[in-house]
Amino acid sequence: MVREERELQRAYSMKEKTERLLINLENLKGGGSISEDQYAALKTGYSTTQLESAAAIESVKRILAEKIQQEERNLDLFEQNKKTLEARLKIGEIKVEEFQREQERTNKKLQKMKENIQELKRLLNSKGSSDVGGFVDTQLSSGKKQGGTTTFSGLKIPDLGSIKDAIGSTSSSDFTHISTDLSEVLTPSLLSIGPVAGLILFISVFLPWVSAFGFSVSALQLSSLLGIIGILGGLVAMGAVLLEKMNARGVLHGGIGLLVLAVIIITMGESVLSVSQYSGSILGMLGVGFYLFIISPILMIVGGLVEIGMG
């Protein structure tokens, strides 16, 4: 839902901005301050952006309507399960203690669903940017640039200014918004880059890093710091998939990726050389774990940029 709210906020803001620009344009034309050619070119561009914004709003609202229907169907199923649970108690199939535990779990799920439906309906019934977080000044798009991001076949890479804004606007409360609906937090599939990189980082710690003289050494055996960073960084990066706020996920994944790269630079040379000092070929001794440990933070940074771009 956080993603849909942000998309609505941007679309409403763009629509409202172009509406104001069109009014200003008409005033300039009326006052004779602009030529007919300039007026026609600008009006065409603003009108096109306005229509695109309206289409984006409708697209998001169709998704919201579908989610409401799905949540309401799930709500009906849980209501039926609740009645079935009561019947099982009366029949004597389950004991009072089990009934109370199941009833408590079911009531919590029902309450959560009702809250989700209420929030979805709030977004669906929104009329302007003031209903979805307020107006945000966005750059008019020309197809290649959108809100400080560069788009390549659906992959949005934010520019330096957008990254700074995302970091500056991220607060501790952004890390408290959790969603357990993986179909939401991993859609689109590009949002899987960061968590998958975390899994690779975690696994790499236990794989061979250096093979010499007939034995292999993992990161845990090679350096306790590398092992701890790999395990904790991988777990946190995987856990970040549950964060609803894209800016929080992006900052977290990017930060972990940079931290891991810094640790590699500081510790790798000494650790690897200490094992390979008797060999003439260092690269020939390096194992798959080492290479995965190098690749994973790079992927994590890419995933963080994608998340910031979608935030």
Backbone bond lengths (Angstrom), bond angles and torsions (degrees), N, CA, C in turn:
res aa  C-N    CA-C-N  psi(-1)  N-CA   C-N-CA  omega(-1)  CA-C   N-CA-C  phi
1 M - - - 1.460 - - 1.521 112.22 -
2 V 1.318 116.09 -32.69 1.460 119.68 178.81 1.522 109.84 -60.55
3 R 1.335 115.87 -41.81 1.465 119.96 -179.60 1.532 110.54 -63.02
4 E 1.325 117.27 -44.89 1.461 120.62 -179.64 1.532 110.90 -63.45
5 E 1.333 116.37 -38.40 1.464 119.24 179.74 1.526 110.92 -64.42
6 R 1.328 116.49 -41.15 1.462 119.41 179.35 1.524 111.41 -67.37
7 E 1.322 116.11 -39.04 1.465 119.31 178.30 1.525 110.90 -63.94
8 L 1.331 116.36 -40.86 1.458 120.33 177.00 1.527 110.86 -65.28
9 Q 1.326 115.91 -42.07 1.460 120.10 179.82 1.527 111.38 -58.52
10 R 1.325 115.71 -45.36 1.464 119.73 179.22 1.529 111.93 -67.25
11 A 1.334 116.00 -43.77 1.467 119.43 -178.06 1.527 111.11 -66.11
12 Y 1.333 116.75 -44.54 1.465 119.90 177.42 1.533 110.65 -61.44
13 S 1.333 116.18 -43.71 1.459 120.33 -178.83 1.525 111.24 -62.26
14 M 1.334 116.11 -42.52 1.460 120.01 178.40 1.529 111.03 -64.39
15 K 1.308 116.00 -42.70 1.467 120.82 179.54 1.529 110.47 -62.84
16 E 1.332 116.68 -44.96 1.461 120.77 -179.55 1.529 111.39 -67.07
17 K 1.324 115.82 -35.94 1.461 119.47 179.48 1.520 110.82 -66.14
18 T 1.336 116.66 -45.78 1.471 119.23 -179.29 1.528 111.02 -67.57
19 E 1.331 117.27 -31.37 1.465 119.57 176.46 1.524 110.75 -62.89
20 R 1.336 116.57 -41.98 1.465 120.35 178.31 1.536 110.85 -67.12
21 L 1.338 114.93 -40.24 1.458 118.44 179.31 1.527 111.45 -63.95
22 L 1.313 116.73 -37.76 1.464 120.10 178.44 1.529 111.18 -65.55
23 I 1.334 116.11 -37.75 1.471 119.77 177.19 1.526 109.95 -64.03
24 N 1.341 115.78 -44.99 1.467 119.98 178.31 1.527 111.26 -61.74
25 L 1.340 115.15 -39.46 1.456 120.21 -179.81 1.535 111.01 -63.18
26 E 1.328 115.92 -42.41 1.466 120.17 178.89 1.524 110.60 -63.93
27 N 1.336 116.72 -38.17 1.462 120.21 178.84 1.523 111.19 -65.21
28 L 1.360 115.91 -39.72 1.464 119.59 178.23 1.519 111.35 -64.56
29 K 1.319 115.20 -41.12 1.464 118.96 179.20 1.524 110.89 -64.32
30 G 1.342 114.80 -42.66 1.459 119.04 179.82 1.515 112.65 -62.95
31 G 1.325 116.91 -31.43 1.456 120.77 -179.93 1.511 113.20 -88.65
32 G 1.329 116.63 0.60 1.450 120.48 178.63 1.520 114.14 73.09
33 S 1.334 117.00 21.84 1.473 120.71 -177.07 1.520 113.20 -90.47
34 I 1.324 116.66 1.15 1.461 119.57 -176.22 1.523 108.78 -144.75
35 S 1.325 116.45 144.97 1.462 120.35 -178.74 1.525 110.92 -77.01
36 E 1.314 116.20 164.04 1.467 121.04 179.72 1.526 111.20 -63.36
37 D 1.330 116.66 -39.97 1.466 120.07 -179.80 1.535 110.97 -64.75
38 Q 1.333 115.59 -44.41 1.461 119.41 178.59 1.528 110.40 -63.36
39 Y 1.323 115.81 -42.49 1.464 120.94 179.51 1.523 110.98 -59.99
40 A 1.334 116.46 -47.16 1.467 120.63 -177.25 1.522 111.30 -64.45
41 A 1.344 117.17 -42.63 1.464 120.79 -178.33 1.525 110.98 -66.01
42 L 1.320 116.41 -45.49 1.470 119.67 -178.89 1.527 111.73 -67.83
43 K 1.326 116.30 -40.93 1.459 118.78 -179.18 1.522 111.33 -63.92
44 T 1.330 115.90 -39.84 1.469 119.21 178.31 1.531 110.80 -60.75
45 G 1.331 116.24 -45.17 1.465 119.87 -179.72 1.509 112.69 -64.58
46 Y 1.356 116.49 -45.93 1.465 120.13 -179.69 1.527 111.50 -66.03
47 S 1.319 116.35 -40.43 1.469 120.08 -179.06 1.528 110.75 -65.42
48 T 1.325 115.96 -39.13 1.469 119.93 178.41 1.525 110.70 -63.49
49 T 1.330 116.46 -45.35 1.467 120.57 178.50 1.521 110.93 -62.77
50 Q 1.315 116.21 -38.43 1.464 120.19 178.69 1.530 111.48 -62.97
51 L 1.338 115.92 -43.17 1.468 119.98 178.38 1.528 111.35 -66.41
52 E 1.330 116.78 -39.49 1.462 120.30 178.65 1.520 110.70 -64.06
53 S 1.320 117.36 -38.91 1.464 121.42 178.78 1.526 110.36 -65.26
54 A 1.333 115.94 -43.20 1.464 119.91 179.12 1.530 110.49 -63.04
55 A 1.331 116.33 -39.42 1.468 120.19 178.58 1.527 110.76 -65.82
56 A 1.341 116.60 -38.40 1.461 120.42 178.53 1.528 110.70 -64.45
57 I 1.327 116.55 -39.16 1.471 120.52 178.20 1.519 110.30 -62.95
58 E 1.318 116.26 -46.06 1.467 120.04 179.94 1.519 111.49 -63.54
59 S 1.329 117.08 -37.71 1.458 120.81 179.41 1.525 111.21 -62.93
60 V 1.332 116.17 -45.24 1.465 120.06 178.92 1.523 110.43 -64.32
61 K 1.319 116.37 -39.67 1.461 119.40 -178.37 1.524 111.93 -68.57
62 R 1.317 117.65 -30.98 1.473 119.42 174.43 1.526 110.40 -64.24
63 I 1.325 116.02 -41.34 1.463 120.28 177.29 1.513 110.65 -63.11
64 L 1.338 116.44 -42.29 1.461 120.86 179.21 1.528 110.94 -62.17
65 A 1.332 116.65 -42.26 1.468 120.43 179.87 1.526 110.82 -62.69
66 E 1.327 116.60 -40.33 1.472 120.23 177.94 1.518 111.19 -64.87
67 K 1.322 116.46 -39.91 1.470 120.08 178.97 1.529 111.19 -66.16
68 I 1.317 116.25 -37.57 1.468 119.58 178.09 1.525 110.28 -62.96
69 Q 1.324 116.05 -44.92 1.458 119.74 179.02 1.527 111.38 -60.38
70 Q 1.346 116.28 -42.58 1.454 120.29 179.68 1.531 111.07 -65.18
71 E 1.314 116.49 -43.08 1.472 120.36 179.60 1.523 111.07 -64.94
72 E 1.319 117.04 -38.29 1.465 120.17 179.17 1.519 111.17 -68.10
73 R 1.333 116.83 -35.82 1.469 119.56 175.18 1.529 110.22 -65.21
74 N 1.322 116.14 -43.16 1.467 119.46 177.70 1.525 111.25 -63.39
75 L 1.323 116.09 -37.38 1.460 120.71 178.75 1.522 110.85 -62.12
76 D 1.332 116.02 -43.24 1.475 119.94 178.24 1.525 111.05 -62.17
77 L 1.338 116.63 -40.45 1.463 120.21 179.67 1.526 111.36 -62.89
78 F 1.326 116.10 -42.86 1.463 119.20 179.90 1.526 111.80 -69.45
79 E 1.329 116.62 -33.64 1.463 119.37 175.54 1.531 110.24 -63.54
80 Q 1.334 115.33 -40.29 1.463 119.71 177.37 1.528 111.09 -66.01
81 N 1.332 115.90 -41.60 1.465 119.50 177.99 1.523 111.50 -62.07
82 K 1.314 115.76 -35.29 1.470 120.07 178.73 1.524 110.77 -64.56
83 K 1.336 116.63 -42.35 1.463 120.29 177.75 1.520 111.07 -66.93
84 T 1.345 115.71 -38.05 1.470 119.37 177.64 1.516 111.03 -64.02
85 L 1.323 116.52 -37.94 1.462 121.22 178.27 1.526 110.58 -62.48
86 E 1.322 116.50 -42.23 1.469 120.34 178.20 1.525 110.83 -63.29
87 A 1.336 115.78 -38.88 1.469 119.29 179.13 1.526 110.80 -66.29
88 R 1.332 117.57 -39.46 1.468 121.11 179.10 1.516 111.36 -63.87
89 L 1.342 116.01 -32.95 1.469 119.44 176.75 1.524 110.59 -68.59
90 K 1.329 117.02 -44.66 1.466 120.89 -178.62 1.533 111.03 -64.80
91 I 1.338 115.43 -36.46 1.469 119.12 179.43 1.516 110.72 -69.67
92 G 1.323 116.64 -29.44 1.451 121.07 -178.34 1.512 113.79 102.08
93 E 1.336 116.09 11.30 1.459 119.69 -179.71 1.528 111.30 -69.24
94 I 1.332 116.34 -36.59 1.460 120.68 179.91 1.522 110.32 -123.21
95 K 1.310 115.95 156.50 1.459 121.36 179.68 1.525 110.53 -85.51
96 V 1.318 114.90 166.07 1.462 120.83 -177.74 1.526 111.05 -60.31
97 E 1.348 116.72 -41.26 1.464 120.14 -178.06 1.532 111.16 -62.12
98 E 1.330 115.84 -44.78 1.464 119.80 179.19 1.524 110.58 -65.49
99 F 1.350 115.60 -40.61 1.461 119.59 178.21 1.524 111.54 -59.65
100 Q 1.323 116.24 -43.36 1.467 120.13 -178.59 1.527 111.59 -65.11
101 R 1.346 115.84 -40.40 1.464 119.16 178.40 1.527 110.91 -63.96
102 E 1.335 116.53 -47.05 1.457 120.77 -179.19 1.526 111.12 -65.70
103 Q 1.328 115.28 -38.86 1.462 119.10 179.64 1.529 111.45 -64.65
104 E 1.327 115.86 -39.25 1.461 119.95 179.17 1.531 110.88 -64.45
105 R 1.353 116.39 -44.41 1.463 120.22 178.13 1.525 111.10 -62.80
106 T 1.342 115.90 -43.23 1.461 120.30 -178.99 1.525 110.97 -64.74
107 N 1.337 117.08 -42.06 1.465 120.78 179.87 1.527 111.35 -63.10
108 K 1.330 117.00 -37.68 1.460 120.44 178.16 1.527 110.53 -64.79
109 K 1.339 115.87 -42.53 1.465 119.82 179.29 1.526 110.87 -65.63
110 L 1.342 115.41 -40.78 1.464 119.23 178.65 1.520 111.49 -62.73
111 Q 1.326 116.58 -41.55 1.458 120.72 179.34 1.522 111.06 -64.02
112 K 1.337 115.75 -41.53 1.462 120.39 178.71 1.522 110.61 -63.29
113 M 1.335 117.08 -42.36 1.467 120.27 179.05 1.519 111.45 -63.75
114 K 1.331 116.18 -41.60 1.466 119.75 -179.97 1.532 110.77 -64.11
115 E 1.322 116.36 -38.91 1.466 120.12 177.21 1.529 111.03 -65.55
116 N 1.337 116.47 -40.35 1.463 120.49 178.07 1.527 111.58 -63.25
117 I 1.338 115.51 -42.95 1.464 120.11 179.48 1.526 110.58 -63.59
118 Q 1.321 116.04 -42.19 1.458 120.54 178.90 1.533 111.52 -61.60
119 E 1.342 115.99 -42.41 1.459 120.37 179.77 1.524 110.91 -68.30
120 L 1.341 117.15 -41.36 1.459 121.07 178.15 1.526 111.18 -62.14
121 K 1.313 116.68 -40.11 1.463 120.76 179.55 1.528 110.69 -68.50
122 R 1.329 116.19 -34.69 1.467 119.37 177.07 1.529 110.25 -60.62
123 L 1.334 116.01 -44.75 1.466 120.09 178.89 1.524 110.99 -67.51
124 L 1.326 116.35 -40.32 1.467 120.18 -178.65 1.526 111.14 -63.35
125 N 1.319 117.21 -35.85 1.461 121.92 -176.92 1.533 113.12 -89.39
126 S 1.319 117.04 4.11 1.465 120.46 -179.42 1.526 110.43 -64.21
127 K 1.325 114.93 147.64 1.469 120.80 -177.91 1.524 113.14 -116.43
128 G 1.313 116.87 -17.71 1.456 119.58 -177.82 1.514 111.19 -164.78
129 S 1.317 116.44 -179.70 1.469 120.93 -176.71 1.524 112.30 -61.90
130 S 1.342 117.24 -29.16 1.468 120.24 -179.71 1.524 112.04 -64.71
131 D 1.328 116.96 -20.41 1.471 120.98 179.49 1.524 112.98 -87.24
132 V 1.339 116.80 -9.96 1.472 120.35 -175.31 1.531 111.94 -131.66
133 G 1.313 115.95 41.39 1.463 119.28 174.42 1.507 115.51 105.80
134 G 1.344 118.15 -7.26 1.448 120.59 178.07 1.519 113.63 99.66
135 F 1.311 115.17 165.06 1.466 122.03 -177.53 1.522 111.06 -70.00
136 V 1.332 116.15 135.88 1.468 121.55 172.97 1.523 107.31 -123.67
137 D 1.321 115.97 130.73 1.458 120.44 -177.48 1.523 109.17 -77.37
138 T 1.312 116.91 112.13 1.462 122.46 -177.36 1.518 110.20 -113.83
139 Q 1.330 115.21 149.78 1.468 121.35 179.64 1.519 110.27 -74.46
140 L 1.322 115.96 135.56 1.461 119.28 177.44 1.517 109.09 -63.41
141 S 1.338 116.28 133.17 1.467 120.43 -174.28 1.511 110.94 -89.69
142 S 1.351 113.44 150.46 1.470 119.83 174.95 1.519 110.90 -119.42
143 G 1.358 115.49 13.02 1.465 119.47 179.72 1.499 112.41 105.69
144 K 1.365 117.59 -27.95 1.451 120.51 -178.88 1.509 112.08 -108.98
145 K 1.338 116.04 -26.67 1.444 119.67 -179.36 1.515 108.65 -117.44
146 Q 1.326 116.16 136.23 1.447 121.24 177.47 1.510 108.92 -144.99
147 G 1.344 114.92 111.22 1.448 119.57 173.60 1.505 113.74 54.80
148 G 1.322 118.97 41.06 1.451 120.69 178.07 1.502 114.34 81.01
149 T 1.313 118.25 18.10 1.452 120.82 179.48 1.518 109.30 -126.03
150 T 1.323 116.29 152.57 1.456 121.76 173.90 1.518 107.90 -105.08
151 T 1.326 117.59 130.24 1.448 121.96 -173.21 1.520 111.25 -106.55
152 F 1.341 115.41 128.95 1.459 121.49 176.01 1.523 107.75 -130.57
153 S 1.353 116.05 100.58 1.475 121.17 178.44 1.526 111.56 50.14
154 G 1.313 117.10 48.02 1.453 121.60 177.17 1.507 113.94 89.69
155 L 1.342 118.50 -11.56 1.459 121.82 178.99 1.524 108.36 -92.12
156 K 1.313 117.00 114.96 1.453 122.17 -176.99 1.526 109.56 -102.45
157 I 1.317 115.87 118.66 1.460 121.91 178.24 1.524 108.25 -109.17
158 P 1.336 118.59 116.95 1.465 120.71 -177.97 1.519 111.90 -72.53
159 D 1.319 115.76 151.10 1.451 119.28 175.16 1.530 109.55 -81.56
160 L 1.336 116.80 177.18 1.458 121.07 -175.63 1.523 111.82 -60.68
161 G 1.329 116.70 -38.52 1.455 119.94 179.90 1.518 111.97 -63.77
162 S 1.341 116.17 -40.93 1.466 120.17 179.29 1.522 111.38 -66.61
163 I 1.335 116.06 -36.64 1.466 119.75 178.36 1.523 110.13 -64.67
164 K 1.340 116.37 -44.75 1.464 120.02 178.31 1.523 110.90 -61.98
165 D 1.330 116.62 -41.71 1.462 120.45 179.08 1.528 111.14 -63.02
166 A 1.349 116.00 -41.25 1.464 120.35 -179.48 1.526 110.97 -63.67
167 I 1.333 116.33 -43.02 1.463 120.22 179.35 1.519 110.32 -66.53
168 G 1.341 115.98 -43.50 1.456 119.67 -178.35 1.518 113.65 -67.30
169 S 1.335 116.64 -31.32 1.466 120.27 -177.80 1.526 113.17 -89.69
170 T 1.314 116.97 -4.44 1.465 120.31 -179.85 1.525 110.12 -82.62
171 S 1.309 116.28 123.66 1.461 121.96 178.96 1.520 109.87 -114.91
172 S 1.311 115.80 169.50 1.467 120.35 -178.97 1.529 111.34 -61.73
173 S 1.330 116.89 -30.46 1.469 119.65 -179.77 1.521 112.29 -66.67
174 D 1.348 117.09 -23.92 1.466 120.14 178.89 1.525 112.09 -64.76
175 F 1.329 116.10 -23.17 1.465 120.44 -179.32 1.527 112.17 -88.46
176 T 1.330 116.87 3.11 1.470 120.41 -179.55 1.522 112.37 -102.05
177 H 1.338 116.99 -6.02 1.471 120.55 179.12 1.533 108.61 -87.53
178 I 1.327 115.32 107.48 1.468 121.37 -174.09 1.523 110.24 -113.59
179 S 1.321 115.76 140.71 1.461 121.68 173.28 1.521 109.12 -131.12
180 T 1.318 116.35 133.23 1.472 121.10 178.18 1.520 111.81 -100.00
181 D 1.330 116.34 5.05 1.468 120.90 178.26 1.528 108.37 -87.61
182 L 1.336 116.26 95.15 1.460 120.69 -176.51 1.523 112.37 -64.29
183 S 1.321 117.44 -27.77 1.460 119.83 178.27 1.523 110.89 -65.36
184 E 1.323 116.72 -23.45 1.465 120.68 179.30 1.519 111.27 -89.88
185 V 1.345 116.48 -46.73 1.467 119.49 -174.27 1.527 112.21 -77.13
186 L 1.337 118.39 -13.73 1.459 121.56 178.40 1.521 112.28 -110.83
187 T 1.329 116.47 18.03 1.457 121.05 177.83 1.514 109.10 -115.58
188 P 1.343 119.09 123.50 1.464 127.95 2.67 1.531 112.71 -74.06
189 S 1.319 116.33 173.47 1.465 122.00 -173.43 1.525 112.84 -63.24
190 L 1.336 117.93 -21.64 1.467 120.36 178.68 1.521 111.71 -61.45
191 L 1.332 117.62 -21.73 1.457 120.92 179.42 1.532 111.74 -73.28
192 S 1.324 116.99 -4.21 1.464 120.78 177.90 1.527 112.16 -83.90
193 I 1.322 117.69 -11.34 1.470 120.38 -173.88 1.521 111.33 -59.28
194 G 1.333 117.22 -50.38 1.461 121.17 -177.89 1.519 113.34 -61.63
195 P 1.354 119.22 -52.18 1.458 120.53 178.99 1.533 113.47 -61.36
196 V 1.330 117.00 -39.94 1.470 120.06 178.42 1.524 110.43 -64.50
197 A 1.337 116.80 -39.23 1.461 120.30 176.57 1.525 110.44 -62.02
198 G 1.324 116.74 -36.75 1.463 120.58 176.43 1.520 112.12 -63.51
199 L 1.338 116.02 -40.16 1.470 120.40 177.67 1.525 110.41 -64.29
200 I 1.329 116.75 -42.56 1.467 120.74 178.63 1.522 110.19 -62.20
201 L 1.330 116.76 -42.96 1.465 121.18 179.36 1.529 110.49 -60.59
202 F 1.317 116.22 -44.62 1.472 121.37 -179.62 1.524 111.10 -61.36
203 I 1.330 116.65 -46.82 1.471 121.19 -177.78 1.523 111.29 -66.77
204 S 1.335 116.52 -35.99 1.467 120.40 -174.85 1.520 112.99 -61.24
205 V 1.319 116.47 -26.89 1.471 121.13 -178.60 1.524 111.31 -63.05
206 F 1.328 116.59 -31.87 1.461 121.27 -174.17 1.531 112.84 -95.83
207 L 1.320 117.21 -6.76 1.462 121.09 179.19 1.528 110.58 -88.92
208 P 1.341 117.90 162.85 1.478 120.56 -179.89 1.527 111.70 -62.42
209 W 1.311 115.77 132.80 1.463 122.30 176.46 1.528 111.14 -101.79
210 V 1.317 114.29 -43.52 1.460 120.13 -178.35 1.519 108.48 -136.02
211 S 1.318 116.46 133.06 1.460 121.51 176.32 1.527 108.50 -119.16
212 A 1.319 115.78 121.15 1.472 120.08 -178.49 1.520 109.89 -151.78
213 F 1.330 115.24 140.25 1.467 121.92 174.52 1.527 112.19 57.12
214 G 1.331 115.88 33.80 1.456 119.65 175.30 1.511 115.60 85.80
215 F 1.332 119.53 4.44 1.465 120.47 177.34 1.528 109.66 -133.98
216 S 1.337 114.55 159.81 1.461 121.28 -178.79 1.518 110.37 -115.76
217 V 1.330 114.81 150.78 1.463 121.35 -179.48 1.523 108.81 -125.84
218 S 1.341 116.52 128.71 1.463 120.85 176.74 1.521 109.79 -89.71
219 A 1.325 116.09 174.69 1.466 120.14 179.58 1.518 110.86 -62.86
220 L 1.334 116.98 -37.08 1.462 120.49 179.94 1.527 111.08 -62.73
221 Q 1.324 115.70 -37.21 1.469 119.79 179.40 1.524 111.55 -79.38
222 L 1.316 115.75 -29.97 1.453 120.54 -176.24 1.522 112.14 -78.46
223 S 1.323 116.28 -42.54 1.460 121.07 -178.06 1.522 109.26 -155.44
224 S 1.317 117.41 121.47 1.462 121.03 179.22 1.536 110.56 -63.65
225 L 1.334 116.79 -34.43 1.464 120.14 178.84 1.513 111.15 -64.46
226 L 1.343 116.75 -46.19 1.470 119.96 178.10 1.524 110.62 -61.16
227 G 1.318 116.54 -41.83 1.463 120.34 -179.48 1.517 112.31 -62.80
228 I 1.328 116.51 -47.21 1.466 120.74 -179.28 1.527 111.10 -64.94
229 I 1.338 116.17 -45.33 1.464 119.99 179.27 1.523 110.69 -60.75
230 G 1.351 116.51 -42.55 1.455 120.28 -179.08 1.516 112.44 -64.62
231 I 1.332 116.37 -44.11 1.470 120.26 -178.02 1.524 110.86 -68.87
232 L 1.342 116.44 -52.31 1.467 119.51 -177.90 1.527 111.34 -66.22
233 G 1.347 116.31 -43.71 1.460 119.28 179.48 1.514 111.99 -62.17
234 G 1.330 116.74 -41.06 1.460 120.28 178.67 1.514 112.56 -64.51
235 L 1.343 117.04 -42.90 1.464 120.88 179.99 1.524 111.63 -65.20
236 V 1.329 116.06 -43.72 1.467 119.40 179.78 1.528 110.64 -65.38
237 A 1.338 116.61 -41.60 1.468 120.26 179.73 1.524 111.26 -63.73
238 M 1.332 116.98 -38.40 1.463 119.61 177.16 1.522 110.54 -69.50
239 G 1.331 116.47 -41.05 1.462 120.30 -179.88 1.516 113.15 -66.25
240 A 1.342 116.37 -25.38 1.475 120.56 -179.28 1.519 112.16 -63.43
241 V 1.325 117.72 -15.31 1.463 121.19 179.18 1.528 111.06 -61.33
242 L 1.331 117.52 -21.95 1.463 121.27 -177.85 1.526 112.75 -84.58
243 L 1.334 117.58 -7.86 1.461 120.42 179.22 1.525 110.39 -74.08
244 E 1.324 116.81 130.46 1.462 120.81 179.44 1.521 111.95 -78.06
245 K 1.337 116.30 -36.14 1.459 120.55 -176.32 1.525 110.13 -75.31
246 M 1.331 116.28 118.05 1.457 120.29 -177.83 1.524 112.29 -65.54
247 N 1.334 117.00 -34.57 1.466 118.26 179.96 1.522 110.47 -66.53
248 A 1.335 117.40 -37.10 1.462 120.80 178.24 1.525 110.61 -66.55
249 R 1.327 116.90 -43.07 1.468 120.49 178.56 1.517 110.79 -63.65
250 G 1.326 115.62 -43.70 1.466 119.83 -178.78 1.516 112.21 -64.03
251 V 1.327 116.54 -44.52 1.468 120.72 178.92 1.523 110.44 -63.87
252 L 1.333 117.19 -41.29 1.457 120.90 -178.91 1.526 111.42 -66.17
253 H 1.327 116.69 -48.77 1.469 119.61 -179.83 1.532 111.62 -64.33
254 G 1.328 116.10 -44.03 1.460 118.97 178.54 1.513 112.08 -63.25
255 G 1.344 117.00 -40.73 1.462 120.94 179.64 1.515 112.67 -64.77
256 I 1.341 116.24 -42.58 1.469 119.47 178.70 1.523 110.25 -64.95
257 G 1.330 116.37 -42.54 1.462 120.06 179.18 1.517 111.91 -59.09
258 L 1.323 117.14 -44.86 1.465 120.73 179.28 1.523 111.46 -66.64
259 L 1.331 116.42 -38.09 1.461 120.47 178.71 1.524 111.24 -63.16
260 V 1.330 116.41 -45.01 1.467 120.72 -179.69 1.526 110.37 -63.12
261 L 1.328 116.67 -42.86 1.465 119.70 178.59 1.528 111.03 -62.35
262 A 1.335 116.50 -39.51 1.467 120.00 178.50 1.518 111.19 -64.08
263 V 1.327 117.02 -42.04 1.472 121.22 179.00 1.520 110.46 -64.00
264 I 1.339 116.51 -40.09 1.463 120.50 178.40 1.526 110.44 -60.30
265 I 1.318 115.89 -46.93 1.465 120.24 -178.19 1.534 110.89 -61.75
266 I 1.338 115.64 -40.41 1.468 120.15 -176.18 1.523 112.50 -72.96
267 T 1.334 116.28 -41.94 1.466 119.81 -170.39 1.519 115.43 -104.91
268 M 1.334 117.30 -23.77 1.457 120.31 -170.05 1.532 112.37 -60.92
269 G 1.323 115.37 -50.00 1.459 118.43 -174.64 1.507 113.17 -56.38
270 E 1.307 115.93 -50.83 1.468 120.06 -178.30 1.516 111.92 -63.93
271 S 1.368 116.44 -42.02 1.467 120.50 -176.61 1.520 111.88 -66.90
272 V 1.347 115.66 -45.54 1.464 119.00 -177.52 1.523 110.50 -69.41
273 L 1.319 116.70 -43.07 1.459 120.19 -178.02 1.520 112.34 -65.74
274 S 1.336 116.40 -30.64 1.455 119.11 -179.86 1.517 112.08 -65.06
275 V 1.356 115.92 -29.52 1.460 120.18 179.49 1.521 110.76 -88.71
276 S 1.344 116.86 -32.28 1.459 120.24 -172.23 1.528 113.73 -101.13
277 Q 1.322 117.82 14.42 1.458 119.97 -174.87 1.530 112.47 -65.57
278 Y 1.323 116.51 -20.06 1.464 119.38 -179.70 1.527 112.79 -96.16
279 S 1.336 115.71 5.21 1.467 119.38 -177.96 1.522 109.55 -116.72
280 G 1.298 115.61 148.92 1.454 119.19 179.85 1.511 113.27 -85.98
281 S 1.332 118.66 -14.29 1.458 122.21 -177.07 1.519 110.25 -125.52
282 I 1.319 116.70 104.05 1.461 120.98 179.80 1.523 110.68 -72.23
283 L 1.337 117.51 -45.00 1.450 120.81 -177.21 1.522 112.09 -60.32
284 G 1.315 116.15 -34.68 1.458 119.66 179.78 1.511 113.12 -68.21
285 M 1.324 117.16 -16.35 1.461 121.12 -178.59 1.527 112.70 -96.57
286 L 1.324 117.69 -15.60 1.459 121.22 -175.44 1.525 110.76 -74.50
287 G 1.350 115.65 135.95 1.457 121.17 -177.49 1.516 113.22 -100.67
288 V 1.338 115.79 -179.72 1.454 122.02 -175.18 1.513 111.75 -64.11
289 G 1.326 117.25 -33.48 1.460 119.90 -179.94 1.509 112.45 -59.84
290 F 1.346 115.97 -40.27 1.464 120.79 179.39 1.528 110.94 -61.46
291 Y 1.329 115.96 -47.06 1.465 119.67 -176.50 1.533 111.22 -67.51
292 L 1.335 117.23 -37.86 1.458 120.01 177.58 1.528 111.00 -66.33
293 F 1.328 116.10 -35.58 1.461 120.83 178.54 1.531 110.68 -65.31
294 I 1.330 116.59 -31.62 1.464 121.22 177.82 1.529 110.66 -75.84
295 I 1.341 115.88 -42.20 1.464 120.55 -175.57 1.528 111.96 -70.82
296 S 1.331 117.32 -39.53 1.470 121.14 -172.16 1.529 114.20 -59.72
297 P 1.342 120.90 -44.87 1.474 117.96 179.18 1.524 113.20 -66.75
298 I 1.346 116.64 -30.06 1.469 119.61 176.67 1.525 109.66 -65.33
299 L 1.341 115.70 -45.44 1.464 120.09 176.29 1.520 110.96 -62.25
300 M 1.331 116.47 -36.70 1.455 120.52 -178.87 1.533 110.88 -65.39
301 I 1.308 116.11 -39.97 1.475 120.13 178.21 1.521 109.88 -65.46
302 V 1.345 116.42 -42.66 1.466 120.40 176.95 1.530 109.73 -60.10
303 G 1.343 116.26 -45.55 1.459 120.09 178.46 1.517 112.01 -60.55
304 G 1.349 116.91 -39.24 1.455 120.45 177.99 1.514 112.15 -63.90
305 L 1.327 116.95 -39.98 1.468 120.63 177.61 1.520 111.50 -64.90
306 V 1.333 116.24 -40.11 1.456 120.09 177.97 1.529 110.30 -62.30
307 E 1.321 116.65 -43.44 1.471 121.48 -179.64 1.525 110.94 -64.36
308 I 1.330 117.20 -41.98 1.465 119.83 177.10 1.518 110.29 -63.61
309 G 1.338 116.14 -39.13 1.455 120.08 178.51 1.513 113.03 -64.77
310 M 1.328 116.98 -27.47 1.466 121.24 179.42 1.525 112.45 -95.19
311 G 1.342 115.33 -3.12 1.460 119.48 -176.67 1.515 113.60 -75.74
